[in-house]
Amino acid sequence: MKLEKLVNQYAVSGVMILIIIIIIFGYLGYHPIKLWDESRLVANAVEMLHDGDLVVTHYEGEPDMWNTKPPLMIWLQVFFMKLFGVNEWSARLPSALAAFFTMCLLLMFTIRYMKSYWLGLIASLILATTGGYICMHVSQTGDYDALLILFTTLYCLSFYLFCETNKNKYLLLFFLGLTLAVLTKSVAGLLFLPALLIYVLWQKKLLMFLKNKYTYLGILGFLALVLGYYLLRESQNPGYIAAVIQNEWGGRYLEVDETNSGSIFFYVKKLSSWIAVFPISLFVVFLNKNRKEQKLSVFLLLLFVVYFLVISLSKTKLDWYVAPTFPFIALISAILIVHIFNILQNYDYGNGKALKISVPYIFLFLVFFTPVQKRVHQNFINHQHWYGEVEWYRVSYFLQDALRNDRDLNGFKVVYSRFLGHYDGQTPHIQFYIDLLSEKGMDISYENWQKLKSGDKIICTLTDYNTIIKDHYNCEILSQNKKNNIGTFIILKAKTAEIEN
């Protein structure tokens, strides 16, 4: 009986881990590079790869004063670009690996502290089926957030373990996670600190920290690495710290940035769908009177509530700002599922040996079937775009396909009217593919539609052609793909004197 139970446990665990890996890494390179932040980070990484400057990030050859966050994420992208070349996979592997290691962290925490293998595994599968986490801008694109979440989760759980065990290794892990979080996404890495301060005051353990020499060593190490980077970059890129203060240390929090506003309830509808299990799980925890579960749940609830209030009061609001709470929602939600799972495992089925072996796993199958199906459908079948705006990426898909299938686009100019002005007319998600095609020896470039000349061969969406190009130019159609809304054309002559001049 024990052998059969172990075999089933390992088989089911293996399937769950395989599902997690498929969800995280499957189709990671399918989508072209995305607007907005991913394309900017990738542009920074490619320039760093070429110029070798590991301190100052550049965009179009100039120090990047728009994206002013420390370059830890960009360093990782450069590392993978050196290993695997410049492509979507290299740009996104740091995020995907960060998501995977976050789930490993949950598993290690529950095994070591809660003595529960299933709690960590189920929490990991909950996180892997959370739409706001396995999505564009978090774990599926080359943005900061998945890496940030790895380090905020590390330092929060390490802080809790230190409070519980008084072991210095956890205190040092706390400062390591905090340092890496700030080096990933600046001030965003500090947003759980108010909750941690409240917790340590409530538990009356502040003196424990103040008496520990490793607290001061940790603070010293944090300041040396974080301030060291900022001061080093300021010495090489004057005005950098002023830009950081404006962009990150108050600017976005106190003022709406780039029209990204919302009410104080903005994040309520952005929460993980697993939040529905959250209150039931808390009720079960306090009903069950398991002191370890109760204490951990209070800590996780405090993290969630305080962080949620902090981001809700910010003037600038973006969907992914709430994502750092998802590992903690997953942990609390998993407690309820594990309780039911354990009840089903220990239930007396009489002579129903097969029932005792199968019912607990059937329960897990029923709980996760729909969330897994939804996540797989979105990632593999629906290929859902961020904001659902397929039109933004028509040209990107065309160029990506040309790059992968060695299509000859020599002599073509790319015309792209959408979002002109957002980056002062620049389109880094398009330029990424133009640069890669150029490196293969093709004469291909980006061109403003108002500067086209007779004889120019252009690539543009049929929408741009029908609403802009043909109104201003006489054209010859080379090809049209109505299904993909993309075409190639030759400019014959300008129709208006304004264009001719």
N, C-alpha and C positions, 0 to 999 in steps of 0.2 A: 504493500500500500504506500509506504513512504517513498519507494523507488518510483512508482507510477506518479506520485504527487510531484516529485522532483523533476521528472521528465516533462510533465505538463507545464510546470512552472518555467523551466528553461525554454521550452518551445514557445510558450506564450510571450515570455520576456523577449526572446529573439525576434518574434514577429513585431512586437511593439517597437523595439529598437530599430528594426528595418524600416518600419513605417516612418519613424521620426527622421531617419537619414534620408529617405526618399523625399519626404516633404521639404526638408531643408535644402537638399542639394539638387533635387530633380529640376530640370529646366532652368538652372541658375543662369546659364548663358543664352537662353532663348531670346529674351527681349533685348532690343538695342538699348544703348546707354540712355538714361532718362534725364529729363529736366526735373527739378532745377539743380539741386545740390549735387547729385551724383555726377552729372556732366562736368561741374566745376571742379570737384575733387579729382576726377579722372584727368582733367586738363592739368591740374596742379601736379599730379603724379607723373604724367608723361613728361612734363617739362623738368621735373626733378630727376627723372630717369636720364634725361639727355644732358642737363646742365650740371648734375652732380651736387647741387646746393641743397644740403640736408637741413639747413636752418631756415632760410627764407623761401616760402612757397611763391611760385610765379604763375602769372596768367598772361599769355601773349607777350612773354619776355619781360614783363614788369612785375615788381613785387605785388602780390595780391593783397589789396587792402579792403576787399569786400568780404572774402572768406578769411577771417583772421584767427581761426581756431588753431591750437597747436597741431603739429603735423603727425601725430602717432598713427592715425588711420592712413595717412598718405604714405608714410614710411612702409607700412605693411603692404599697401598696394604696389609700391615700387619693388618691394622684395619679391612679390609673386609675379610681377611683370618681368623681372630678371629671370625667374625660373621658367615661366610658361609663356612669355611673350606678352605683348600689349593686346588685350582682348577683354571681353565682358567677364569671363571667368576670373581672370586675374584681379579685376577691379572689385569683384563681389565676394571672392573667397574669404577675405577678412571678416565680412559680415556674417557669412554662412557659418564659418568656423566659430565665431563668437557666439552665435546662437546655439551651436552644438555644445560648446564648452559651458555655456550657461546651464544647459540641461544636465550636463555631467556634474556641475557644481551642486545643483539641487539634489542629485542622486547621492553624491558624496556626503552632503550635509545630513540628509535623512538617515543614511546608513550609519554615519559616525555618531550623530547626536540622538536621533530619534530611534535608532536601532530598527529601522524599517526600510527594507529594500523597495517594497511596493509603493510606499508613499512617494519616494523620489521618482520612481519610474512613471507612476500615474501623473504626478505633477508635471513631469517632462512632456508627456503626451498631451496633457491639457495645454501646455504652453505651445506645443507644436501645432495644435489645432485652433489656436487663437488668431483670428483674422487680422487684428491690428498689430500682430507681431510677425507672422509669416506673410509678409506683404512688401510692396514697394516702399522704400524709404527706411525700412528697418532691416529685416534679415535677408531680403531678396535683392537688395541693390547696394552699391558701394557708397553708402552714407555712414554717418557717425554712430547712429543710434544703437545698432545691435552690439557694437563694441562697448559703447557707453553702458548699456544694460548689463553686460558681463561684469564690468568693474564695479558698478553700483551694487549689484547683487552680491559680489564678492565682499565688498567692504561692509555692507549691512549685516550679512550673515556672520562674518568674522567678528564684528563688533558684538553681536549677540553671544557668540561662543565665548568671547573673552569675558563678558559680564557673567556668564554662567560658570566658567571653569577657572578664570583668573590665570590662564596660560598665556605667556608672553608671545608665543608663536602666532596666536590669533590677533593680538594687538598689532604685531608687525604686518600681518596680512591685511588688517584694516587699513593701515597707512599705505601699504602698497596699492591696494585697490583704489583708495581715495586719490592717490597721486596719479595713477594711470587713468582714472576717470576724468580728472581735470586736464591731463595731457591729451585726452581724446576729444572732449567737447567743452573745455573751459568751465565756466560757472555752472553749467548744467550738471557737472559732476559733483557739485556741492549741495544739491537741493534736498538730499535726504538728511543732512546734518541737523536741521532743526528738530526733526523727529527723534534722532539719536540723542540729542541733548535733553529733550523732554523725558525720554526713557531713562537715561542715566540719573537724572534728578529724581524722578519718581521712584526708582529702585534704590535711591540713596547710595549710589556707587561712585559719585563724582570723586570722592576722596581716594578711592582705589586707583583711579586714573592719575590723579595729581601726585600720588606718592610713588608712582612707577616710573623708573628712569627711562623705560622704553617708550613712554609717552613723549618725552622730550626728544629722544633720538628719532622717533617717528616724525614729529613736527619738524625737526631740523632737516631730515631727509626730504620731506614733502616740500619745504621752502627752497631747499637747495636745488631740487630738480625742476620745480614749477617756476619759481622766480628766476632760476638760472636760465631757463629757456627764454622767458620773456625779456630778460635783460640782454641776453646774447643777441636775440633777434632785433631788439631796439638798437643795439650798437651797430648792426649791419643794415637795418631798415628803419631809419629815423621816422618817427610818427606812428610806429606800429602800436605802441601801448595806448596812445590817444585813440586810435581806431578801435582797439579792443574795448576800451571803456565805453565808447559810443555804441559799438555793435552788440556787445555782450554783457557788460557790467552795468546795466541800467537802461540802455536805449530800448531794447526789445521789451523789457519788463514794464517800463513806465509809459511807453508809446507804442502805437500800432505800427508794426513793420511790414511794408509792402502789402498793405490792405488785408493782412491776416488777422482779422479781428473776430470777436464772438462774444456772446453773453457769458455771465458767470457760470451758466449751466452748460456751456459748450462741450465739456468733456464727459458729461453724464452719458450722452448717446455714443461716445467714442470708446466706452469701456468694453472690455472683453465680455462676450456673451456668457462666459463662465461666471460672471459676477452674480448671476441668478442663483448659483449654488452657494455662493459666499455666505449669506446670512444663515442658510440652513445648516451649513457646515459649522459655523460658529455656535449655533444653538446646540448642535450635537456635542461639540467639544465641552461646553460648560455643563451640559446635562450629564455627560459621561464622567466628569470630575477627574480626568487625567491631568495631573498637575503640569506635566511637561508640555502636553498639547495646549493647555490653557495659557501657559506663560508664553509659548511661542506664538500662539494666535493673537494674543494681546499685542505683542511686539510687531507682528506683521500688519495687524489692523492699524496700529499707530503710524507705521511707515506709510501705509496707503492713505489714511485720512489727512495727515499733515502735508504730504507731498501733493495730494489732490487739491488741497486748499491753496497751496503755494502757486501751482500752475494755473488754477482757476482765477486767481486774482491778477495774473499777468495780463497786460493789455494785448500783447501779441499771442495768438492762439493758433496752433497747428496740430493736426490729428495725432501725430506721432509723439507729441510731448508727454502723453499719458502712458506710453508703452513701458517705461521703467517700472511701473507698478505691476505689470502682468506676471512676472515670476512669483510675486508674493500672493497675488490673487490665485495663481495656480496651486501654490502650496496649501493655502487654506481650503480651497475647493477640493483638493485631493484627499483631505482628511475624511470628509464625508464618504467619498467613494471607497476608501480603504476600510472604513468602519463597516460598511455594508458588505464589502468583499470578505472581510474576516468573519462576519456573522454567517455568511453563506458557506464559508470553508469549515466552520466549526459546528454547523447545524447537524443534528442527528437525523439522517435520512433513513434510519432503520437498516434494512438490507439493500438499500439503493446505493450500491458502491459506485456505479457509473454516475449517478446524480451528484454524489459528493465530490467526484473528480471534475465533472463538467459544468455544474451550475454556476460556480463562482466566475468561471471564464466566459460563460455565456452572458453573464451580467456585464462583464467588462466589454464584451463585443457589442451589446445593446447600447451601452453608455456612449461608446466612441464611434459607432458605425456612421452616424450622420455627420458628426464633426469632421471625421477623417474623409468621408466621401465629399463633403463640401470643400475641404481644403485641396484635395486631389483634383476635383473638378475645376476649381479656380486656377490652380497652378498648371495643370496639364491639358485640360480640355478647353476651358473658356479663355485662357491666356489673358486674364483681365488686366487692363492697363491702370496705372495710377490715375485717379480721377475719371476712369472710364473713357478717356478722350483718345480714341484710336487715331483720329485725324492728325494729332500732333506728331505721330511717328511714321507716317506713310513714307516719307523720304528716307528716314532712318532705316526702315526695313528694306527698302530698295537698295540702299548703299551697302547695308550689311550682307544682303544676298549676293551682291556683285563682288564683295570682298571674299566671301566664302566659296563662291563658284567661279572665280577668275573671269568675271564678265568684263569685257573691254568697255571702259567709259572714258577712254582717252579723248581729250579735247572738249569734254562737257563742263558746263557750269551749273551749279546747284542753285536754284531759286527757292526761297522759303519765306513766305510773307508773315507767317504766324509769329506773334510775340516780338516783332521788331520793336526795339525800344526798351524791352525788359533788361537786356544786357547791353544797352547802347547799340542795338542792332546786331549783336553777336549771338551765335547759336552754337554753343559748345558741344551739344549732343550731335549736331550735324558735322561739325568740324572734326570730331574724333574720327569719323569714317573717311572724310575727305583726306585727312592726314595719312591714314593707313593706306588708302588707295594710292596716294602720291608716293609713299615709300616703296610701293610696288612698281613705280616707274610711270604711272599714269599722270597725264596732264589734266588735272581736275581741280576745280576751285569753287568757292562760294562767291555769289555775285548778287548785289542788290538789283531788284527787278527794274528799278528806274535807270540803271546804267547799262542795260543790254544794248548790243550793237548788231548791225546786220551781219549775218553769218554765224552768230553765236549759237552753239548747240546747248540746249538747256534741259535740265531734269526738274520737274515740279509736280505737285499734286494736280489732278484735274480740276479740283476746286479753285486753286490759284490760277490755273490756266483760264477757266471759264469766267472768273470774277475779276481778274486783273490783267493777265498777259494779253489775251486776245482783244481786250478793249483798247490796248495801247500799241499793239504790234500786229503786223501781218506775219503769219507763221506757217511753216510747213510741218505737218504732223509726221513724226517718225514712228512713234508707237504709242498705244494707249492700252492700259489695263484697267478696265472699268471696275472690275471686282476689287482691285487693290487701290483704285483711285489715284493712279500714278501714270505719268507719260513722259515722253521725250519729244522735243520740238526743235526746229531751226528758226531763228529770228530772221525774217526777210527784210522788214522795213518798219520803222516807227510810224505810228499813225498820227501822232500829235507833235506839234512844234516844240512843246515843253520837253518831251522825251528826246527829240532830236538834238536839242541844245544841251 
